[in-house]
Amino acid sequence: MKTAISSNLAGYLTYLCDGVGGGSYSIIDIYTIYLVSGVTLRLTSWPVSITFPTTGIYGGGSVGGNTRVSGQTFLATGPFVSRSMLTQSVKLEVSTIKVELLATPAMKIGSTPVLAAIAAGQFGGATVYVDRLWCQNVAPIHWTDWQGNPQSGFDFTLGTINWFSGLMGAVEQLGRSKAVLRVSDPTMLLSSDYARNTYQTGCGHSYGDTGCGFDKSTVTVAGTVQSGSTTAVINTDLTTTDVIPSPPGTWASPNLQASADNIGVNIAAQTYYVVITYTGPAGESPPSPESSIGITGSTNPGANGTTDKLLQVNAPTSPPATATGWNVYVSNASGDEQLQQSFIGFTGRSSQFTQQQTLGQGAPPPTNAAGWFAQGLITFTSGVNSGLSATVSAYQLVGGLGVVTVSPPLLSTPAPGDNFVICPDCDKSIAKCTAYGNLIHYRGFPWLPTPENSI
């Protein structure tokens, strides 16, 4: 890949190649590592830290000036960085380098040692830029450049070349003082096949994208960190209630019945097991107690022991106040219920079940479901973690206030008073899309048969 360079460096290289002059020069590697959490590491393999100017070719819009390094300091004080050789070619080969980091426990990102952060997966998917700074002088002296101009101190006049950029991949070695990480050129992504359309049970849109059409800001909540928080468990002032919709009083089992004969649909004569869940702005509830009913007898039986009846599940009569709909899960085996239908409101009954529909459409949430913000994203807007984001693994109310668990842990412990915003996730299900009031944009195919049931 061709990289733009400054006119100064282009002239200097021509000057060297034409044999007009000689003189010594240095080439210094500098590394910019953008972690997915928002942290940026700037390192150099040079023995002394380097701070780039913001003027001249490093100002905005200068070709070859590399505004990525403008005004930034690249540390030589650790972690200490080096890399393997890089082979460049015009072929469609994926270039790969190995980046070696040497660090002591005192070298930290926030409050987490660098090697511990690597072990926790904080470097996964990071974007890495390796730039090479060309300079004629690295000593604090007066000197004359190749054009005869008097200069002083470290030479920044030639600029940098982007030598390599890539995505952080596997950790090839991790010890008590050293880590070796593989960085691959982004062209590796071209080896993955992406279908134009994918037929799957879950929604094919990305949460909040143009196809989804849902405005995530409508469910994003601001909060403040409270005392007693750690890097993994954050006490907050959130008061989001009804973390998971629940019915008033004791859960009631679903009310089931068989339809009259001669409905025209053949359902197998056997016992069916049913649970229901509630859906609402806070997500989907755990399942109800299980009900069962035997479908037998028929005035017009079908082939292979089927009847001409339907299984009917009546709408619940006492839903929780925050619930806006309900889901029905059915199976021919106890404890293996699968999603069959989703309803908005609580009128009518669910009665369109056949033998084929009762297989493999998705199980209900577990009874230990982790809360409304689970799998969502928390982003800090102030404090030591400002600008950093983390995945929420669980959310619950303790003493009326929200407790957020993140995974992996933050690099630094948030302090009381730190501000954040938190947004719930979407699990690509009909239930979640219904809870968001966005079912019209749902792009999944929940009734696809599982592979063993395909014809």
C-alpha positions as CSV (number, residue, x, y, z in Angstrom):
1,M,0.0,0.0,0.0
2,K,1.4,3.4,-1.0
3,T,1.7,5.9,1.8
4,A,1.9,9.7,1.3
5,I,5.1,11.3,2.5
6,S,6.1,14.9,3.0
7,S,7.8,16.8,0.2
8,N,10.8,17.3,2.5
9,L,11.3,13.5,2.9
10,A,10.7,12.9,-0.8
11,G,13.4,15.5,-1.6
12,Y,15.8,14.0,0.9
13,L,15.4,10.5,-0.5
14,T,16.0,11.7,-4.0
15,Y,19.0,13.6,-2.7
16,L,20.4,10.3,-1.3
17,C,19.5,8.2,-4.3
18,D,21.1,10.6,-6.8
19,G,24.3,10.4,-4.9
20,V,24.5,14.1,-4.6
21,G,25.3,14.0,-0.9
22,G,25.7,11.7,2.0
23,G,25.5,12.2,5.7
24,S,23.9,10.1,8.4
25,Y,20.3,9.7,9.3
26,S,18.2,7.7,11.7
27,I,14.9,5.8,11.3
28,I,12.8,5.5,14.4
29,D,9.8,3.2,14.9
30,I,6.8,4.7,16.7
31,Y,3.7,2.7,17.6
32,T,0.2,3.9,18.1
33,I,-2.1,1.2,19.6
34,Y,-5.9,2.0,19.8
35,L,-7.6,-0.4,22.2
36,V,-11.3,-1.1,21.6
37,S,-12.0,0.2,25.1
38,G,-10.9,3.7,23.9
39,V,-7.4,3.7,25.5
40,T,-4.6,4.8,23.2
41,L,-1.0,3.7,23.8
42,R,1.9,5.6,22.2
43,L,5.3,3.9,22.3
44,T,8.6,4.1,20.6
45,S,11.6,1.8,20.3
46,W,13.9,4.8,20.5
47,P,15.9,5.1,23.8
48,V,14.3,8.5,24.6
49,S,10.7,9.5,24.6
50,I,9.7,11.7,21.6
51,T,7.2,14.6,21.6
52,F,6.1,15.7,18.1
53,P,5.4,19.4,17.3
54,T,2.1,20.6,16.1
55,T,3.4,23.1,13.5
56,G,5.0,22.8,10.1
57,I,4.2,19.5,8.3
58,Y,2.5,18.2,11.4
59,G,-0.3,20.8,11.1
60,G,-3.7,19.9,9.8
61,G,-3.9,19.1,6.1
62,S,-0.2,18.7,5.5
63,V,0.6,15.8,3.2
64,G,2.9,13.3,4.8
65,G,2.8,15.2,8.1
66,N,0.8,12.4,9.9
67,T,-1.6,14.3,12.1
68,R,-2.0,11.0,14.1
69,V,1.4,11.9,15.8
70,S,0.9,15.7,15.9
71,G,1.5,17.0,19.4
72,Q,1.7,13.5,20.8
73,T,4.4,12.0,23.1
74,F,5.6,8.5,22.3
75,L,7.1,6.9,25.4
76,A,10.4,5.1,25.7
77,T,9.9,4.5,29.4
78,G,7.8,1.4,29.1
79,P,6.3,-0.9,28.2
80,F,9.2,-1.5,25.9
81,V,8.3,-2.3,22.4
82,S,9.9,-4.0,19.4
83,R,8.7,-5.9,16.3
84,S,9.6,-8.6,13.9
85,M,10.7,-8.0,10.3
86,L,8.0,-7.0,7.8
87,T,7.8,-8.4,4.3
88,Q,6.0,-6.2,1.8
89,S,4.9,-7.4,-1.7
90,V,2.5,-6.4,-4.5
91,K,0.7,-9.8,-4.1
92,L,-2.6,-10.3,-2.2
93,E,-0.7,-11.8,0.7
94,V,-1.7,-10.9,4.3
95,S,1.3,-9.2,5.9
96,T,1.8,-10.1,9.6
97,I,4.2,-8.8,12.2
98,K,4.9,-9.8,15.8
99,V,4.9,-7.1,18.4
100,E,6.8,-7.8,21.6
101,L,6.0,-5.9,24.7
102,L,8.3,-6.0,27.8
103,A,6.7,-4.7,31.0
104,T,7.1,-4.7,34.7
105,P,4.1,-4.8,37.1
106,A,4.6,-1.1,37.7
107,M,3.8,-0.3,34.0
108,K,0.0,0.1,33.9
109,I,-2.9,1.1,31.8
110,G,-5.0,3.0,34.4
111,S,-4.6,0.9,37.5
112,T,-4.1,-2.5,35.7
113,P,-0.6,-3.8,34.8
114,V,-0.1,-4.0,31.1
115,L,0.5,-7.7,31.0
116,A,-2.6,-8.3,33.1
117,A,-4.6,-6.2,30.7
118,I,-3.4,-8.4,27.8
119,A,-4.3,-11.5,29.8
120,A,-7.8,-10.1,30.3
121,G,-8.3,-9.6,26.6
122,Q,-8.1,-5.8,26.6
123,F,-5.8,-5.8,23.5
124,G,-8.1,-8.0,21.4
125,G,-9.1,-6.3,18.2
126,A,-6.9,-3.3,18.8
127,T,-5.8,-1.3,15.8
128,V,-2.0,-0.8,15.5
129,Y,-0.1,1.7,13.5
130,V,3.7,1.4,13.0
131,D,5.2,4.7,11.7
132,R,8.8,5.4,10.9
133,L,10.3,8.8,11.6
134,W,13.2,9.8,9.4
135,C,15.6,12.3,10.9
136,Q,19.0,13.7,10.2
137,N,19.8,14.6,13.8
138,V,18.8,13.3,17.2
139,A,21.2,15.2,19.4
140,P,20.5,18.5,21.2
141,I,23.0,20.5,19.0
142,H,23.0,22.9,16.2
143,W,23.3,21.4,12.8
144,T,22.7,21.9,9.1
145,D,20.2,19.9,7.1
146,W,20.7,18.5,3.6
147,Q,19.5,21.8,2.0
148,G,22.0,23.8,3.9
149,N,19.5,25.3,6.4
150,P,20.6,25.8,10.0
151,Q,18.7,23.6,12.4
152,S,18.7,22.9,16.2
153,G,17.9,19.8,18.2
154,F,15.8,16.8,17.2
155,D,15.0,16.7,13.5
156,F,11.2,16.6,12.7
157,T,11.5,18.3,9.3
158,L,11.4,15.1,7.2
159,G,8.2,13.6,8.7
160,T,7.0,10.0,9.0
161,I,6.0,7.1,6.8
162,N,3.3,4.7,7.8
163,W,5.2,1.5,7.6
164,F,2.5,-0.9,8.7
165,S,-1.1,-0.9,10.1
166,G,-3.1,-3.8,11.2
167,L,-5.4,-5.5,13.7
168,M,-4.3,-7.2,16.9
169,G,-4.9,-10.9,16.8
170,A,-3.7,-13.8,18.8
171,V,-1.5,-13.5,21.9
172,E,1.4,-15.9,20.9
173,Q,3.3,-15.7,24.2
174,L,2.5,-14.2,27.6
175,G,4.8,-14.5,30.5
176,R,5.7,-12.6,33.7
177,S,7.6,-9.9,31.9
178,K,6.9,-10.3,28.1
179,A,4.0,-10.6,25.7
180,V,4.2,-11.4,22.0
181,L,1.2,-10.4,20.0
182,R,0.4,-11.1,16.3
183,V,-0.8,-8.1,14.2
184,S,-2.2,-8.8,10.8
185,D,-2.9,-6.5,7.8
186,P,-6.6,-5.6,7.5
187,T,-6.7,-7.4,4.2
188,M,-7.1,-10.6,6.3
189,L,-10.8,-9.6,6.5
190,L,-11.1,-10.2,2.8
191,S,-10.7,-13.9,3.4
192,S,-14.1,-14.0,5.2
193,D,-17.2,-14.6,3.1
194,Y,-20.2,-12.3,3.8
195,A,-23.5,-13.2,2.2
196,R,-25.7,-10.3,0.9
197,N,-28.6,-11.8,2.7
198,T,-28.6,-14.2,5.6
199,Y,-31.6,-16.2,6.5
200,Q,-31.5,-16.8,10.3
201,T,-33.9,-16.9,13.2
202,G,-32.5,-13.7,14.8
203,C,-32.8,-10.3,13.2
204,G,-30.2,-9.5,10.5
205,H,-29.9,-5.8,11.3
206,S,-27.2,-4.4,13.6
207,Y,-28.8,-2.8,16.7
208,G,-29.5,0.9,15.9
209,D,-28.4,0.9,12.3
210,T,-30.3,2.3,9.3
211,G,-32.1,-1.0,8.7
212,C,-33.0,-1.4,12.3
213,G,-34.3,2.2,12.6
214,F,-34.4,2.2,16.4
215,D,-33.0,5.3,18.2
216,K,-30.9,3.9,21.0
217,S,-30.8,7.3,22.7
218,T,-34.4,6.7,23.7
219,V,-33.3,3.9,26.0
220,T,-30.0,5.3,27.0
221,V,-29.8,6.4,30.7
222,A,-27.3,8.7,32.4
223,G,-26.0,7.8,35.9
224,T,-23.4,8.4,38.5
225,V,-21.0,6.0,40.2
226,Q,-21.5,5.5,44.0
227,S,-19.0,4.4,46.7
228,G,-17.9,0.8,47.1
229,S,-17.4,0.3,43.3
230,T,-14.6,-1.9,41.9
231,T,-13.3,-2.5,38.4
232,A,-15.9,-5.2,37.9
233,V,-18.9,-4.3,40.0
234,I,-20.1,-0.7,39.8
235,N,-22.6,0.7,42.3
236,T,-24.7,3.4,40.7
237,D,-27.6,5.8,41.4
238,L,-29.7,4.1,38.7
239,T,-33.3,3.4,39.7
240,T,-34.6,1.6,36.7
241,T,-37.4,-0.5,38.0
242,D,-38.9,-3.7,36.8
243,V,-35.5,-5.0,35.7
244,I,-37.4,-8.0,34.3
245,P,-41.2,-7.9,34.0
246,S,-42.8,-10.1,36.6
247,P,-46.5,-10.8,37.3
248,P,-48.2,-9.6,40.4
249,G,-48.3,-12.1,43.2
250,T,-47.6,-15.7,42.3
251,W,-46.9,-16.9,38.7
252,A,-49.9,-18.7,37.2
253,S,-49.5,-21.6,34.9
254,P,-50.8,-21.1,31.3
255,N,-54.4,-21.9,30.8
256,L,-54.6,-24.6,28.0
257,Q,-57.4,-26.3,26.1
258,A,-58.0,-28.3,23.0
259,S,-60.1,-26.9,20.2
260,A,-63.2,-28.5,18.8
261,D,-62.9,-31.2,16.1
262,N,-62.8,-30.7,12.4
263,I,-60.5,-27.6,12.6
264,G,-58.7,-28.8,9.5
265,V,-55.2,-29.0,11.0
266,N,-53.7,-32.3,12.0
267,I,-51.8,-32.1,15.3
268,A,-50.3,-35.3,16.8
269,A,-52.2,-37.1,19.6
270,Q,-49.9,-36.7,22.5
271,T,-49.1,-34.5,25.6
272,Y,-48.0,-30.9,25.0
273,Y,-46.1,-28.8,27.5
274,V,-46.4,-25.0,27.6
275,V,-44.8,-22.0,29.4
276,I,-45.4,-18.3,28.8
277,T,-43.3,-15.2,29.4
278,Y,-44.1,-11.5,29.6
279,T,-42.5,-8.8,27.5
280,G,-42.3,-5.1,28.1
281,P,-39.9,-2.1,28.0
282,A,-37.6,-3.9,30.5
283,G,-37.2,-7.0,28.3
284,E,-38.6,-10.5,28.7
285,S,-39.5,-12.2,31.9
286,P,-38.4,-15.7,33.0
287,P,-40.9,-18.5,32.1
288,S,-44.0,-19.3,34.0
289,P,-44.6,-22.6,35.7
290,E,-45.2,-25.3,33.1
291,S,-48.7,-26.5,32.1
292,S,-49.5,-29.6,30.0
293,I,-52.4,-31.0,28.2
294,G,-53.1,-34.2,26.3
295,I,-54.6,-33.9,22.8
296,T,-56.5,-37.0,22.0
297,G,-59.6,-38.2,20.1
298,S,-60.9,-36.9,16.8
299,T,-64.0,-37.2,14.6
300,N,-61.8,-36.9,11.5
301,P,-58.3,-38.2,12.4
302,G,-55.4,-37.6,10.0
303,A,-52.6,-40.0,9.0
304,N,-50.0,-41.3,11.4
305,G,-51.9,-40.8,14.6
306,T,-52.8,-37.1,14.1
307,T,-56.0,-35.4,15.2
308,D,-58.0,-32.6,13.7
309,K,-57.7,-30.4,16.7
310,L,-55.6,-27.4,17.8
311,L,-53.7,-26.7,21.0
312,Q,-55.1,-23.4,22.4
313,V,-53.3,-21.2,25.0
314,N,-55.5,-18.5,26.5
315,A,-54.1,-15.0,27.1
316,P,-53.1,-14.4,30.7
317,T,-55.7,-12.5,32.7
318,S,-53.5,-10.7,35.2
319,P,-50.4,-9.4,33.5
320,P,-47.9,-7.1,35.3
321,A,-48.6,-3.4,34.8
322,T,-45.4,-2.9,32.8
323,A,-45.9,-5.8,30.4
324,T,-47.0,-5.0,26.9
325,G,-47.2,-8.5,25.5
326,W,-46.5,-12.1,26.0
327,N,-44.7,-15.1,24.3
328,V,-45.8,-18.7,24.1
329,Y,-43.3,-21.6,24.3
330,V,-44.5,-25.2,23.5
331,S,-42.9,-28.6,23.3
332,N,-43.8,-32.2,23.3
333,A,-41.2,-32.8,26.0
334,S,-41.2,-31.3,29.5
335,G,-38.6,-28.6,30.0
336,D,-37.8,-28.3,26.3
337,E,-40.3,-25.6,25.3
338,Q,-39.6,-23.5,22.2
339,L,-40.9,-20.1,21.1
340,Q,-44.1,-20.4,18.9
341,Q,-45.8,-17.0,18.9
342,S,-45.4,-13.5,20.3
343,F,-48.4,-11.3,21.1
344,I,-48.9,-7.6,21.7
345,G,-51.6,-7.0,24.2
346,F,-53.6,-9.6,26.2
347,T,-56.7,-10.4,24.2
348,G,-57.6,-13.6,22.4
349,R,-55.8,-16.8,22.5
350,S,-52.9,-18.6,20.8
351,S,-54.2,-21.5,18.9
352,Q,-52.2,-22.2,15.7
353,F,-49.9,-24.9,16.7
354,T,-49.0,-27.9,14.6
355,Q,-46.5,-30.7,15.2
356,Q,-43.8,-29.0,13.1
357,Q,-44.1,-25.7,14.8
358,T,-43.4,-27.1,18.2
359,L,-39.7,-27.7,17.4
360,G,-36.6,-25.6,17.7
361,Q,-37.6,-21.9,17.7
362,G,-35.7,-20.7,20.7
363,A,-36.0,-21.4,24.4
364,P,-37.3,-18.9,27.0
365,P,-34.9,-16.8,29.1
366,P,-33.4,-18.6,32.1
367,T,-34.9,-17.9,35.5
368,N,-31.6,-16.1,36.5
369,A,-31.8,-13.6,33.6
370,A,-29.3,-10.9,34.3
371,G,-31.4,-7.7,33.9
372,W,-32.5,-5.0,31.5
373,F,-29.0,-3.6,30.8
374,A,-27.3,-7.0,30.5
375,Q,-25.1,-7.3,27.4
376,G,-25.5,-3.6,26.9
377,L,-22.8,-0.9,26.9
378,I,-21.7,1.5,29.7
379,T,-19.6,4.5,28.6
380,F,-17.9,6.8,31.1
381,T,-18.1,10.5,30.5
382,S,-15.9,11.7,33.3
383,G,-13.3,10.5,35.7
384,V,-10.3,8.2,35.1
385,N,-12.3,6.0,32.7
386,S,-13.7,8.9,30.7
387,G,-14.3,7.9,27.1
388,L,-14.0,4.2,27.9
389,S,-16.7,1.6,27.3
390,A,-17.4,-1.8,28.8
391,T,-19.9,-4.6,28.2
392,V,-22.5,-5.1,30.9
393,S,-22.7,-8.7,32.0
394,A,-25.4,-8.2,34.6
395,Y,-27.7,-5.6,36.1
396,Q,-29.7,-5.8,39.3
397,L,-31.4,-3.6,41.9
398,V,-29.9,-3.7,45.4
399,G,-31.6,-1.6,48.0
400,G,-33.4,0.2,45.2
401,L,-30.2,1.2,43.4
402,G,-28.7,-0.4,40.3
403,V,-25.6,-2.5,40.4
404,V,-23.8,-2.9,37.1
405,T,-21.3,-5.8,36.5
406,V,-18.9,-5.4,33.6
407,S,-16.8,-8.0,31.8
408,P,-13.9,-7.9,31.3
409,P,-13.2,-5.6,34.3
410,L,-12.3,-1.9,33.7
411,L,-8.6,-1.0,33.7
412,S,-9.1,1.6,36.5
413,T,-11.6,1.7,39.5
414,P,-14.2,4.4,38.9
415,A,-14.5,7.0,41.7
416,P,-17.7,8.1,43.4
417,G,-19.2,10.9,41.3
418,D,-17.9,9.7,38.0
419,N,-20.6,10.0,35.3
420,F,-21.6,7.5,32.7
421,V,-24.3,6.6,30.2
422,I,-25.6,3.1,29.8
423,C,-27.6,1.5,27.0
424,P,-29.4,-1.9,26.9
425,D,-28.6,-4.3,24.1
426,C,-30.8,-6.1,21.6
427,D,-30.7,-9.9,21.5
428,K,-32.2,-9.9,17.9
429,S,-35.4,-11.7,19.1
430,I,-39.0,-10.9,18.3
431,A,-39.6,-10.4,22.0
432,K,-36.9,-7.7,22.3
433,C,-38.0,-6.0,19.1
434,T,-41.6,-6.0,20.4
435,A,-40.4,-4.5,23.7
436,Y,-38.7,-1.7,21.8
437,G,-41.9,-1.1,19.8
438,N,-39.8,-1.7,16.6
439,L,-41.3,-5.0,15.3
440,I,-42.1,-3.5,11.9
441,H,-38.3,-3.5,11.2
442,Y,-37.6,-7.0,12.5
443,R,-35.6,-8.9,9.8
444,G,-35.3,-12.4,11.2
445,F,-37.0,-15.6,10.2
446,P,-37.9,-17.2,13.5
447,W,-40.0,-20.0,11.9
448,L,-37.1,-21.4,9.9
449,P,-36.9,-25.2,10.5
450,T,-33.8,-26.4,12.3
451,P,-31.4,-28.3,10.0
452,E,-32.6,-31.8,11.2
453,N,-36.2,-30.8,10.3
454,S,-35.5,-29.3,6.9
455,I,-36.9,-31.0,3.9
